[in-house]
């Protein structure tokens, strides 16, 4: 459901938004909505950040000689 929102902005900012709107073919409402989605996604990223333990393990196997085939074989032997 769409709900009306009134924004009070500087006239130059509104003019720039309308110019950008004309260039991109998006309404100013759509541009603002897209911006709010970006803000929402940034907050989700912050809330879903990795734990310190996971961060410490990130990239730990980067310079190893372990191939995908060897790892697959190891998992097969372990679980089958």
Phi, psi and omega in degrees: 000127178272138179235143181286140178227129178258128178244140175250115184227163175300141182302322179294323179293319178296317179298318178295319179296318179292323177296314178298321179300315179294321180293321186266344182078013177256145176288158177298323178300317180294320179298315179295317179299317178299320179296318178296325177295319178299315179299315180299315181295324177296319178294322178297320178298318180297319182286337182253027181292156182285154180285161178302325180295315179295319178302321181291335180271345183299123178081008185296331181261011186303317185255027179268164180267008182289124179267164178298321180298317179295319180294319178299316179299316179301315180294321178298315180294324182289319189255351181252000000 
